[in-house]
């Protein structure tokens, strides 16, 4: 065989890159001999043989225009760096086709010898190697983390801290919480029934798991998806670790740390230790942390004395005490955490836990059959140190703080917070002293058991410049009378609502009765306090266009005054002084009761269940029942010349020295200073020469208003100086909240007085308190009022211009469009104009009853709607003599506030 056909050894360098360079050489040049070919060869170039790089390289070279395979004379390319005549040479520059193969890399990426996408696709060896390395790294980190985390110290981590409340001056008011509500007990003191209940409810695999139960988590998710009763996804060990940690923030790092702690606890701690720790650190509601505290709080006994039924209930609380405590937790969730809904949930889960114990073999069926009745726990008890007014102050501060932040009640009950309040200790004591004086000197249940029992007072004092609540009176004792009378009680405010009507008249103006609904609404005249209105008793109340307001039977609305006194034509200023009802009821109709409501809300009242139905005339004389704090805050807006500031009781909250909340005073313009100062001037006249004279403070400017509801069911005095605004309420209501059908009781003869008015005990308490509270402070004067509005006439005042006749005249005028009944073309009838003109029952349904469910006063009030006093004290049941007094009768039946307050039938009317 010819040597030309002898297969030569494959060259050692070049490869595809060399072939590619060869192909790029100009055609016709002879390629240099491949590396390894010697001059002894019969052919110096071996151009017939496959060049270095293989057939694929040759093929690519040919496709690029190269000559024959291997670089023949016609197509080969001359190798860069090679000598003429095919001399061997290593070459220079980029075309080192003869280099030796690159050394193999430990990590072959990008992959050598691969082209295109394959070059960037990792091999299975690389992928598997990376996975093994990553898992090894994770295991190493996990091992390190496991070694570094420490088990929770039960005694230290679970120790509850006190919440400390401070007075306005920075001195301590009270420290509540802490060790008094946690007692750590040993495993031996924990009833077996409690352990069984918790295991069946929370973690069935507790006895043999290692702290983590993946199947339990999956089961919880599955059961949750089905909507059934579930166990928690977390094990008892996990919950013990979580509850033992003071930090409860939901961060990824904390979750990982908690996981490793759980694994360590599950590995190193006995099940007895974990169970005891879990039950000792868990929160059971009502401020009770730990099983022993819970047993004493809910059943008044030690944990070791609990029976299986009681244990099942306490295990229920671990799911969330706020929603399973039968007493309710409305401060957390006023809708879902009511006593009724909580009881229903608790009974259902209690029954389920007992059944699960039987199913798990932890209780005999015969034992289970003994517990058919739910073990209703004791009612909440008050901490002795929270007696007197302190409990009311703490409750208000807690509520204020929780409503302004994301802090949960459970977190607050864990303790550690410093809560700085706005309460002035001196003023709180002075207000309590002023009320006690009346109780001691005038209220005698033994002497007048049918007159002086159940007498209640409420009070609140607000700083007009900041909105800070400086004092409240919540009742005789927070450990005896649980609900604060400074909060809404259902007692209607009566004539203390009239200043909002006057402010609305100056803000929006009186509508033009000669215009149609749309034009009359647009064409308004601002009202001056010197405007003239008819102050007669039994005045026919009309819509702004002159139509008489009638009840559902078509009978005319006749507004009564207190004592059935007719005042004739009277200025609004004078009507406020003597507290005449008819002028302000008609003024409200002329302006629009919807506008009156807007002004009241702007001043600081809330549009909630305590705001009465604004669709009836009686709204203008106080059928609403806001709290004493809200009334004091709203009058403070007048004292601050129209600048409204939200009442608040917490200035700052700290935890471990860090500020977690700080109140910011924000002032909003409720109405102009001209309006506010004119209202103040009118109310100043009430105190100096009118029904409020018992509240006079010699040498000081005082503005205020009395308020009394029909049948003497409630009485108020709300007044202010430039520095302080205070509201005092009085009513009779059974203090036992467990009693059904609680009703406000008439106060005729109470305290030895023939009748109770705002000018009697409420004004007396206001005077005594304010005299002490302002002692030593500068005697400031109110701003002088600027003129405002026009002197208009309304309510059929005799000096008024004749009202347009609804009867058509030969010459068409705008007044001809005013009809005696509402026009159906009006798409949006004003509530005070047409919506209830024919006593539309739908109009009554949208009432503003209060949460405690006060009704109207029955037939005396002439009402069919107990929620707002819509007809109680509002519409007449006839126009003949002999009907009983109508009015505000806040007795609890139908769910509304029912405070008609003197708008009554032909004889109804408030005194104040």
Helices and strands as residue ranges (DSSP letters): G 3-5, H 16-24, H 54-63, H 117-120, H 124-148, H 154-157, E 162-166, E 172-177, G 178-181, G 187-189, H 192-202, H 214-226, H 236-244, H 252-268, H 271-281, H 291-299, G 303-305, H 308-317, H 321-324, H 339-359, H 365-368, G 384-386, H 390-404, H 409-414, E 417-421, H 425-442, E 455-462, E 469-473, G 494-497, H 498-507, E 510-511, H 517-522, E 524-525, E 532-534, E 539-540, E 558-559, G 562-564, E 569-571, H 572-578, H 582-591, H 593-603, G 617-621, H 628-639, E 643-645, E 650-655, E 658-662, E 667-669, H 673-689, G 693-695, E 703-708, G 710-712, E 714-720, E 725-732, G 750-752, I 758-762, H 763-773, E 793-794, G 814-817, H 841-845, E 854-855, G 858-861, E 891-892
